[in-house]
Amino acid sequence: MRHSDIRTTMNIYGDAVTEDMLQAHSKIVRLALPTVLNGLIKSLVPEFG
């Protein structure tokens, strides 16, 4: 179900993100980002890779 005002949604669900969830997200980003950036560089500058 969707709320007509994003503030309503954020007031209800905004606190659902715990510190553990934030730490897990940060770890995944740090693991995935180098792979994504490396692939992007190789596709833009083929002689790089």
Stockholm file with secondary structure:
# STOCKHOLM 1.0

chainA/1-49         MRHSDIRTTMNIYGDAVTEDMLQAHSKIVRLALPTVLNGLIKSLVPEFG
#=GR chainA/1-49 SS CCCSSHHHHHHHHGGGCCHHHHHHHHHHHHHHHHHHHHHHHHHHCGGGC
#=GC SS_cons        CCCSSHHHHHHHHGGGCCHHHHHHHHHHHHHHHHHHHHHHHHHHCGGGC
//
